[in-house]
């Protein structure tokens, strides 16, 4: 376990560096280099105490470039830790010595390959002597040890990165890594690969798993075991971090290689008994350029990584891989060919994870593919498991909650595997269902969404399982084109589901008519999209007004409320994934037989009413918390004595790109499109990374802690603004429709943000907009000349502190929403098991 003292030291290091290196990844690299530097010196001291000599920080000889028969001595002892902190050495001299040492480390023949790789391309990115002295003084408090505590400390340090490179890969939560490892169950004599290892989390978890199951490993067995672990990563920075992480977790000789898994052929012929991975799934512009050895022809990284893993298993090999939803159901030729190959040769189970597993870094929905080339030959079934509760809330905080299903999933998967080996049939449970390979391949698209096949399986429930066909009427809508002012009959389009008033119950519309000869969809019906991409939004609304619906919607109404409570049906439909019943050939479409074939448990009406009452009590809590969240807006109590200054006097508006002209054009930077900037929320998640040369022209430039403001309608009026945080290399680019504010020493970034989200600024901005139609913008002159109250930094900090306390309460309400949404899901699931 990580102790508080070690955690504080790491936090202190980051706090010292943040002024010079705002990017967490850069902070971690510098802390990593300094720690290894210090530990090498500690090992030298230990060797001397035992009667030996210093190995790392000792002078060495090299051939004389002017006379091949002679050697010259290179001074390296002067870089030892004690010499850095000699009282005669000034801070400026310390900076010079330390910088020379880390850059010259790879040339020292006394440095083993592991450490040489860690110091490869290392340099000091800042030149402030006092900052370095404070930083190294804190590093001095760490002492070299092979203890688990130090490994845990480094894991904590890595956790602050959040997303690993942002190229479509997000830091895998520890409990998900451990779950996947426990399921795949690597053995001590098996070779193990992570082809995109990041910080080596999967390799370390597998190592711990094997040690826990083999308590009495001999030194030779342990040495052989370490050789079985291999990691690849395309990023030299990630290779460095993974080497250190493995070393601090007991790998005396870790094997992680800088290697482009998808484009290089150098290691193509290597196969492994175990592959564990959460690869990056963002393809660069123009796609990946793979070689010709892949079975599946594609330039999409997600397809190629899964193909690579399957093809690099030994005949009895096993794999567990986290994949995005595109792999599960996208209809492209390569996706379908990949799924067919997996179903035919490798796959034995698919585990669907909740959408919030990667919060707060991403809400991306993922699944786990489990492969076993040998087991796949012994069964005609594939097991589908749906995890609704991974043991943590699905909000930004990810706090522990009761009812986690991961251990049940582990047990279920082990039972399924053993039954396949023994030739026994597996009985479906509420968590898992088996589906035949023939059923999966019947449509030709080999869809791997378990929900799609639930309609063909009888789920466990003591209540009758019935098809909706006998219980509902279906309205397929009609073409609606002509509307009237002051009409009394609502005409519902898919877009009306997005109206603020229609978040759950449908009570209004943007379109009305005065009269119609068509039959209206009655009150207490359920409306949802039935055509195109809108199906995947899974929006459902409960009608509180009679209405007409257009032909892109479908409406269902209960035909006998003495048998089926409409609200009970709505509760089930809200949890139901519409994509599982849509026709994936061509434009997605839900037909009458599709919806009528959906099965639900049908308890007595009195039980339905109890369930509805319970769910509605939860919904009231959710609605109340949403009112708090949606209506909260930080406000500043103004003091007339505060000086008022124009933005151009307290910050740089739209900093010049020329200040980064010296950077390499391939430097990675964060990319923030308008869609990623939130409305009325200061924070936003950076989801994309691009090379500098792709974004330098045509996009807006900003840096860490700059404030972004959308200047175009309707984004400006809707409150799209935020503060840039956690940018790759401290640099970001984004929409050309941003204004960027860079504060000077008189003002805090958050103070700027609090003033640009005020009603006064927004209203005056709207009045000053220029342009026509939907392309109106607030002009630069208005922004630069707009005056805001500017108290002292101390007062700003006091006010910001109070607002942060308020924000904590808002976050608590968001957490409450997440908890009670989960309670609703749990109550629905309970009906299947009652």
LOFI-52692 format. One record per residue (C-alpha): residue in three letters; x, y, z. Coordinates in steps of 0.2 Angstrom, whole numbers, plus 5000, padded with zeros to 4 digits. Example, Ala and Ser with C-alpha at 12.3 -4.5 7.8 and 13.67 -1.06 7.14 Angstrom:
2
ALA506249785039
SER506849955036
END
This chain:
834
UNK500050005000
UNK500650184996
UNK501050275013
UNK500550455015
UNK502450515017
UNK502850445000
UNK501350514992
UNK501750684999
UNK503450674992
UNK502850644975
UNK501550784976
UNK502950894982
UNK503950854967
UNK502550894955
UNK502151054964
UNK503951114962
UNK503951074944
UNK502251134939
UNK502751314937
UNK504051264924
UNK503251104917
UNK501351114917
UNK501150954907
UNK500950804919
UNK501850694907
UNK503350804907
UNK503350814926
UNK503250624927
UNK504750604915
UNK505850724925
UNK505350634941
UNK505750474934
UNK507450524927
UNK507950604944
UNK507350454954
UNK508450334944
UNK509850454945
UNK509750454964
UNK509450264965
UNK511050234954
UNK512050334967
UNK511250244981
UNK511850074974
UNK513550144972
UNK513550194990
UNK512950024995
UNK514349944985
UNK515650044993
UNK514950005011
UNK515149825006
UNK516949845001
UNK516749864983
UNK516850014971
UNK515650144964
UNK515050074947
UNK513950204939
UNK514650374945
UNK516550334942
UNK517750394929
UNK517950284913
UNK519150274899
UNK518750284880
UNK519950274865
UNK520850434861
UNK520050504845
UNK521850574840
UNK522850424844
UNK522050244843
UNK523350174854
UNK522950284869
UNK521450304880
UNK520850464888
UNK519950474905
UNK518150534905
UNK517750614922
UNK516050554928
UNK516350544947
UNK515950734948
UNK514150694944
UNK513850594960
UNK512350644971
UNK513450704985
UNK514450814973
UNK512950894966
UNK512450944984
UNK514250994989
UNK514151154999
UNK515351234987
UNK514251194972
UNK513051344968
UNK511351314961
UNK511951364944
UNK513351244945
UNK512151104950
UNK511051134935
UNK512551124924
UNK513250964932
UNK511450884932
UNK511050924914
UNK512750864908
UNK512550704918
UNK510850654912
UNK511250694893
UNK512950604895
UNK512350444904
UNK512050344888
UNK513850364883
UNK514550294900
UNK515050114897
UNK514750074915
UNK512950104914
UNK511949944910
UNK510749934896
UNK509149954906
UNK509750124914
UNK510450174897
UNK508750154889
UNK507950254903
UNK509150404900
UNK508950394881
UNK508650564874
UNK508450634892
UNK508750814894
UNK508250954907
UNK506851054899
UNK506951204910
UNK508451314916
UNK507951384933
UNK509351334945
UNK508251364961
UNK506851254954
UNK508051114951
UNK508851134968
UNK507151124977
UNK506650974966
UNK508250874968
UNK508250914987
UNK506450824988
UNK507150684977
UNK508450654990
UNK507150605002
UNK506850444992
UNK507950294995
UNK508250144984
UNK507349994988
UNK506649844979
UNK505149854991
UNK503349844984
UNK503050014992
UNK504250104979
UNK503350014965
UNK501650074972
UNK502350254973
UNK502850254955
UNK501050184950
UNK500350334960
UNK501450444950
UNK500950374933
UNK499150384938
UNK499150574937
UNK499450564918
UNK497650504916
UNK497750464898
UNK499250384890
UNK499650494876
UNK497850534872
UNK497950444855
UNK496350344858
UNK497150264874
UNK496550304891
UNK497350244907
UNK496650074911
UNK495950064929
UNK496849954940
UNK495349844945
UNK494949814926
UNK496749764923
UNK496749644938
UNK495049574932
UNK495649534915
UNK497249454921
UNK496249344933
UNK495149284919
UNK496549254907
UNK497549174921
UNK499349174915
UNK500549034921
UNK502349044927
UNK503048954911
UNK502049054899
UNK502649194888
UNK501749354890
UNK501549504878
UNK500749674879
UNK500949744861
UNK500549924867
UNK501149924885
UNK501050104890
UNK501650104908
UNK501649914909
UNK500149894920
UNK499549734912
UNK501349654913
UNK501549704932
UNK499749634936
UNK500149474927
UNK501849464937
UNK500949484953
UNK499649354949
UNK500949224945
UNK501849254961
UNK500349244971
UNK499949074964
UNK501749014965
UNK502349054983
UNK503948964982
UNK504849014966
UNK506748974966
UNK507949114961
UNK508149024944
UNK506249004941
UNK506049194946
UNK507449234933
UNK506649134920
UNK504949204924
UNK505549384921
UNK506149334904
UNK504449284899
UNK503749454900
UNK503849564884
UNK503149734880
UNK503149844865
UNK502750024863
UNK502950154849
UNK503350294861
UNK505050314868
UNK504350404883
UNK503150264887
UNK504650134885
UNK505650234898
UNK504150244910
UNK503750054908
UNK505550004911
UNK505650104927
UNK503950034933
UNK504449854929
UNK506149884938
UNK505349954953
UNK504149804954
UNK505549684954
UNK506049654936
UNK507949654937
UNK508049644918
UNK506449704910
UNK506149684891
UNK505149824884
UNK505549874866
UNK505250034856
UNK504249954842
UNK502950004830
UNK501749844832
UNK500749884816
UNK501949944804
UNK503549854808
UNK503949674802
UNK505449644813
UNK504549544827
UNK503149474816
UNK503749294818
UNK503649304837
UNK502149214845
UNK501549214864
UNK500549104875
UNK499749254883
UNK499349424876
UNK498549564887
UNK498149734880
UNK497249894880
UNK497949964864
UNK497750144857
UNK496250144845
UNK496450314837
UNK496950304819
UNK498050454812
UNK497450554798
UNK497450444782
UNK497450294793
UNK498850164798
UNK500050104784
UNK500249924789
UNK501349794780
UNK500549654770
UNK500649514783
UNK498949544792
UNK497549434788
UNK496249574788
UNK496549714776
UNK496249884784
UNK497050044789
UNK496150064805
UNK497150034821
UNK495749954831
UNK495549814817
UNK497449794815
UNK497849774834
UNK496549644837
UNK497049554821
UNK498849564827
UNK498449494844
UNK497449344837
UNK498849304824
UNK500249304837
UNK499549174849
UNK500349004850
UNK499148864846
UNK498648854864
UNK498749034867
UNK497549144877
UNK497149334876
UNK496149474884
UNK496049634875
UNK494949794878
UNK494149864863
UNK493050004858
UNK491249984852
UNK491749994834
UNK492549824835
UNK490849754842
UNK489649804829
UNK490249924815
UNK489749864798
UNK491249904788
UNK491949764778
UNK493549744788
UNK492649744804
UNK491449604799
UNK492949504792
UNK493849524808
UNK492349474819
UNK492049324807
UNK493849264810
UNK493749294829
UNK492149194830
UNK492749054819
UNK494549034827
UNK494849124843
UNK493449204853
UNK492549114868
UNK491849264877
UNK491449454876
UNK491249554892
UNK490349724890
UNK490949854902
UNK489950004908
UNK490250164898
UNK490950264913
UNK492350144916
UNK493650264910
UNK492950414918
UNK493450554921
UNK494650544906
UNK493350474894
UNK491550414893
UNK492050294879
UNK491050124879
UNK492249974879
UNK492149784879
UNK493349644883
UNK493749514870
UNK494349344877
UNK495249224865
UNK495849054867
UNK496348964851
UNK496148794859
UNK494548814868
UNK493748894853
UNK493848724844
UNK492948634858
UNK491348744859
UNK490048804847
UNK489548944859
UNK490149114864
UNK489849184881
UNK489149364883
UNK489349444899
UNK488649624903
UNK489349714918
UNK488249854924
UNK489249884940
UNK491149864941
UNK491149914959
UNK491350104957
UNK490150244953
UNK490150294935
UNK490250484938
UNK491850584937
UNK492450534955
UNK492250344953
UNK491950314971
UNK491750134977
UNK489950064977
UNK489149904983
UNK488549774971
UNK490149754960
UNK489949614947
UNK491749584942
UNK492049434954
UNK490449354949
UNK491049374931
UNK492749294935
UNK491849144942
UNK490549134928
UNK491949134915
UNK492948994924
UNK491348884925
UNK491048914906
UNK492848874902
UNK492748714912
UNK491148654905
UNK491748674887
UNK493248574892
UNK492148434900
UNK490848444887
UNK489548504898
UNK488148624894
UNK488248804902
UNK486648864910
UNK486249054907
UNK486249174921
UNK485649354924
UNK487449404921
UNK487949294906
UNK487149204891
UNK487849084878
UNK487449114860
UNK487948994846
UNK489149034833
UNK487848994820
UNK486649124828
UNK488049254828
UNK488449224810
UNK486749214803
UNK486549394798
UNK488249394790
UNK488849544801
UNK489449444816
UNK488849574828
UNK489649544845
UNK488449644856
UNK487649524868
UNK486049624869
UNK485649584851
UNK485449404855
UNK484449424871
UNK482849414862
UNK483249234857
UNK483649184875
UNK482549154890
UNK483249244904
UNK483049184922
UNK481549254930
UNK480049174940
UNK478849294931
UNK478249254913
UNK479349314899
UNK478249384885
UNK478549464869
UNK477949644867
UNK476949604851
UNK475349554860
UNK475449694872
UNK475749854862
UNK475149954847
UNK476450024835
UNK476450194827
UNK477750214813
UNK477450394810
UNK477150494794
UNK477950624784
UNK477650794793
UNK478150954783
UNK476851084785
UNK476551164802
UNK475551304809
UNK475751444822
UNK474651434837
UNK474251254833
UNK473651134847
UNK474250964841
UNK476050924844
UNK477050854829
UNK478550764836
UNK480250744827
UNK481850664833
UNK482550834837
UNK481150874849
UNK481850744861
UNK483250864864
UNK482151004870
UNK482651044888
UNK480751014894
UNK480850844886
UNK482250754895
UNK481150614902
UNK479350654898
UNK478850724882
UNK477750874885
UNK478050994871
UNK478651014853
UNK479451134841
UNK478151104828
UNK476251114829
UNK474651104818
UNK472851154822
UNK471950994815
UNK472250824807
UNK471350674801
UNK472650554807
UNK472550464823
UNK473550534837
UNK474850434847
UNK474050434865
UNK474650494881
UNK475750364891
UNK476650304875
UNK478450284872
UNK479350374857
UNK481050334851
UNK482150354834
UNK481850214822
UNK482950264807
UNK484750304804
UNK486150354816
UNK484850424829
UNK484450244834
UNK486150234842
UNK485750384854
UNK484550264862
UNK483350414867
UNK481650364873
UNK480250484879
UNK478650454888
UNK477250554881
UNK476250664892
UNK475250744877
UNK474350664863
UNK475450694847
UNK475850654829
UNK477650584826
UNK478650594810
UNK479250444800
UNK480950444808
UNK480150404825
UNK479250254831
UNK477950254845
UNK477250114855
UNK475750114867
UNK475049984879
UNK473449904872
UNK472849844889
UNK473449934905
UNK472649804916
UNK474049684911
UNK475449804907
UNK475849974916
UNK476550094903
UNK477750164916
UNK478349994919
UNK478649964901
UNK479550134899
UNK480750084914
UNK481249934904
UNK481350024887
UNK482550154895
UNK483750014898
UNK483549934882
UNK484849954868
UNK483949994852
UNK485449954841
UNK485249774845
UNK483549764835
UNK484049884821
UNK484349814804
UNK486149844800
UNK486149824782
UNK486149994773
UNK485350134784
UNK484950074801
UNK483050044803
UNK481849964816
UNK480349874809
UNK478749824818
UNK479349644820
UNK480949704828
UNK480049794842
UNK478649674844
UNK479949534846
UNK480749614862
UNK480449504877
UNK480149564895
UNK479649484912
UNK477849524916
UNK477449514935
UNK475749544941
UNK475049724939
UNK475249764958
UNK477149714957
UNK477349824942
UNK476549974951
UNK477749944966
UNK479249944954
UNK478650094945
UNK478450184962
UNK480150134968
UNK480950194951
UNK480050354951
UNK480650394969
UNK482350374962
UNK482050474947
UNK481350624958
UNK483050624967
UNK483950624950
UNK482850764944
UNK483150864959
UNK485050844958
UNK484950884940
UNK484051054944
UNK485451094956
UNK486851054943
UNK485951134928
UNK485551294937
UNK487151324947
UNK488151464940
UNK489651534950
UNK489351714955
UNK490451854961
UNK489851984974
UNK490552144967
UNK491452274977
UNK491352444970
UNK493152484976
UNK493852354964
UNK494752424949
UNK494052394932
UNK495152344918
UNK494952294900
UNK495452114895
UNK496852184884
UNK497652264900
UNK497652104910
UNK497951964897
UNK498551924880
UNK497051894869
UNK497451764855
UNK499251734858
UNK500351724843
UNK500851554836
UNK502551624832
UNK503051584850
UNK503151404846
UNK503951414829
UNK505551334836
UNK504651174840
UNK504851014829
UNK503351004817
UNK503050824823
UNK502850884841
UNK501250814848
UNK499950934854
UNK498250924861
UNK496750954850
UNK495151024856
UNK493651034844
UNK492151144848
UNK491150984852
UNK492350944867
UNK492151114875
UNK490751104888
UNK489351224891
UNK489351314908
UNK490751204914
UNK492551264917
UNK493351094915
UNK493450984899
UNK494250824894
UNK495650834881
UNK495250674870
UNK496350704854
UNK498150724850
UNK498950784834
UNK500650824827
UNK500951014826
UNK501051024807
UNK499250954805
UNK498551094816
UNK499751244815
UNK498751324800
UNK496851344802
UNK496651314820
UNK496851424836
UNK498351404847
UNK498351404866
UNK499351344881
UNK499151264898
UNK497951374909
UNK497351484895
UNK495551524895
UNK494451474879
UNK492851554874
UNK491751514859
UNK491451664849
UNK490151604836
UNK488351584838
UNK487551484846
UNK489051414855
UNK489351584863
UNK487651604869
UNK487551424876
UNK489051464887
UNK490451354878
UNK492051414888
UNK493351324899
UNK495151324905
UNK496451224896
UNK497251084907
UNK498250934905
UNK498850974887
UNK500050864879
UNK501750954880
UNK500751104887
UNK500151154870
UNK498451144862
UNK497551194846
UNK495751194843
UNK494251274833
UNK494651434824
UNK493051494833
UNK493951514849
UNK494551674858
UNK496051634869
UNK496451734885
UNK498151714893
UNK498251804910
UNK499651914916
UNK500151924934
UNK498752034939
UNK497351894937
UNK496951714938
UNK496351604924
UNK494851554934
UNK494451744937
UNK494351774918
UNK493251624916
UNK492051674930
UNK491851844921
UNK491551784904
UNK490151674909
UNK489151814917
UNK487451854910
UNK488052034908
UNK489551984897
UNK488451864887
UNK487051994884
UNK488252134879
UNK489152004868
UNK487551964859
UNK487152144856
UNK488852174848
UNK488852024837
UNK489252054819
UNK488851944803
UNK487251874797
UNK486251714799
UNK487051574809
UNK488851644808
UNK488751794819
UNK490251814830
UNK490751934845
UNK492052054838
UNK493852054844
UNK493752244849
UNK492252204860
UNK493252064869
UNK494852164871
UNK493952324877
UNK492752234889
UNK493152284907
UNK492952174922
UNK493252204941
UNK495052154946
UNK495352144964
UNK497052094972
UNK497651914968
UNK497351874987
UNK495551924985
UNK495351834969
UNK496051674977
UNK494851694992
UNK493351704981
UNK493951564970
UNK494151454986
UNK492351484990
UNK491751444973
UNK492751284973
UNK491851234989
UNK490251264980
UNK490851164965
UNK491251014977
UNK489351014981
UNK488951024963
UNK490050874960
UNK489150784975
UNK487550804966
UNK488250734950
UNK488850584960
UNK487050574967
UNK486350564949
UNK487550424945
UNK487150324960
UNK485250334958
UNK485350304939
UNK486350144944
UNK484950104957
UNK483650114943
UNK484649994932
UNK484849874947
UNK482949874951
UNK482549834933
UNK483849694933
UNK483149624949
UNK481549584940
UNK482449454929
UNK483049364945
UNK481549384957
END
